[in-house]
């Protein structure tokens, strides 16, 4: 989530997972270090919104916002 710029910091991503706000392929994730693969669908409850993202790629390093947008496909609309 940090590489794809969904959250600003790695610690924020870890806190979301540990507090139960992240699902991978419909299953609540409990481990911040869980490996994901291309095609996985990640559901994130973030600041009164729910984002559903399909993983389409990976980067070795965190890049700018434009390069981050090619790492996932937004499924559906954001729900507030």
Secondary structure, 3 states (H helix, E strand, C coil): CCCCCCCCCHHHHHHHHHCCCEEECCEECCCCCCCCCCCCEEEEEECCEEEEEEECCCCCCCCCHHHHHHHEEECCCCEC
